[in-house]
Amino acid sequence: MINRRLHFSAGQFLLAFLFVTLSSIAVYGQDATTSDGVPAAPVEASSSGDAALGEALFKANCASCHKLYKKAVGPALFQVSQKYEREWLYKWIKNSAKLIASGDPQAVAVYNEYGQQNMNSFEQLSNLDIDNILAYTDTEKPAPVAAVAGAEGGAVAGSGDNTMTNNIILGALAIVLLLLVVLLVVVNKTLKRFAEANGIQTEFEVEEERTPIWKAFVQNQFLVLVSSIFLLLASAYFAYGALMSVGVDQGYAPIQPIHYSHRIHAGTSQIDCKYCHSSARESKHSGIPSLNVCMNCHKSIGEVAQSTYQEGMEEYGIDYNKEIQKLYAATGWDSDEQKFVGEEQPVRW
């Protein structure tokens, strides 16, 4: 009895020590590993409008046909307020067709330059809304990602020092725990010798012979029946799963000739998976979508947002805008003329 009590007390001490140690490590880890994220630079507002509000209005009304720094369906709009008078822009944006019909020479020239394509009317926009949009289009292009990457390098170096400190602390705790285990083993052996020397019984004698578990199981017909049914159902389930996986290569990910991000398309943009992988409706294979499916959107999307561009450079070292140009080269799309020119280049896997 003395041996069992002493042994139990030593076990309690070890469990308590482990609990306190692990709790301390968890708390220390939370304090030491803080994220040093670099906040995005705010968009500056011009004196005549709010660029932040203008960005939201631009994306909701203009982005389908216009880009800031590159021609799309319509002209590039970077610093468009410096090319045309503001009063003229109010009239043009609200109702370009009316301005063209009035014979305005500047409106007619723009209309003819872009293939006489009618621009949508935005009479719901107030002059203040247009001022906000123009403030956004006057925003200078953000600095290259290299400067941001350099700043993050310092943060990574600092986190390395914290990791080294954590490793030293964990190593010291591991040594202490090892010493405690050795101490408990020595104490246990000492108590056993003490019990044997004083004739103290440490184990309970089994007075009656017990029936083996497997014999008791076989003699219980109900358990045998239930177990048999369970094994049959489990076997059928796994056999069906194995047969259905024949010819399916889940997780197969070859190197893409044109880098593609499912996180951006299916995640951020919420594009239905079956819009691109239409064969998945009737087949076990998702299939590879044709480039024509890509061009349904990328006729108008010739470059990605600055945040997406930075994400590609930082995570993969890939310029997403250059990947879109690969798509144009493969399909023979001229982004300046906004038409297919027939000079296609095969995609090489």
C-alpha positions, 0 to 999 in steps of 0.5 A: 500500500505504501508503494502504491501511494508513493508511486501514485504521488510521483505520477501526480507530480509528473502530470502536474509538471507536464501540464504547467510546462505545456501551458507555459509553452503555449502562452510564450509561443503566442506572445513571441510569434506575432505577425509583422504584417505590412499594411497596405498604403492608403489611396490618397484622395485628390483635392476634388474627390475621394479616391477611396470612394472613387475606386469602389465606383470605378470597379462597379461601373467602369472596370468592365471596359476600362483600365487605368494604365492600359487600353481595353475596350475603351481608352486607359483612364489614368489622369484622364481629367488632365486630358479633358475639361471636367465639365465635358467629362460630366456630360460625357460620362452621364450620357455620351450618346447625347453629347455625340448627337449634339455634334460636339467635335471632341465627343465625335472624335473619341467616338470614331477613334474607338470604332463608334462603340456606344458607351453606357450612360451613367446618369445615376452618377452625380458630379461628386461621384464622378469627381471621386472616380477621377480622383482615383484615376489620377492616382499614381501607379504604386511602387514596385513590389521589390521595396515591400519584399525588402521590408518583409525580409527584415521581419523574417530575420527578426522572427528567426531570432524568436524561433532560436530562443524558443528552441533553446527554451524547449531544449532546456525543458526537454532535459528537465523532463528527462531528468525527472523521468530518470528520477521517477524510475530510480524512486520506483525501483527503490520502493519495490526493493523496500516492499520486497524487503518488508514483505509488502504485497504489491500485486493482487492475486487472481483468485479465480480463472477468468474466461478469455475474451475471445471465448466469451465473444464466440459464445455470445451469438448476438455479438457474433451476428452484429459483428458479422453484419458490420464487417460485411457492410464495411467491406462493401463500403471500402470495396465500392470506394476502391472501385470508384477510384479506378482511373481517378488521379486526385491531387495530380498537379502537373506544372502549368504552362500558364500559371493559374490560381484557383484561389483567385478564380474560384475563391476570390472571384467566386467563379463556378468550378463547372463554368471552366470544367464543364465535363465534370457534370457527366464524367469523373474527370474534370478535364482541362478547359479550352483557352476560349473559355479563359478568353470569355473574361480575359478579353476585358481583363488584361491585367490584375489588381495591384494586390493580386500582382504583389501576391503572385510575386511574393508567393510564387515569384510570378508576374500574373500580367505576363501569364495573361500575355501568354494566354493572348499569345496562344489565342492570337488576341491583340489587346491593343486592337481588341481583336483576334489576329490569327497569329496563334502559338500552341501551349507547350506542356 
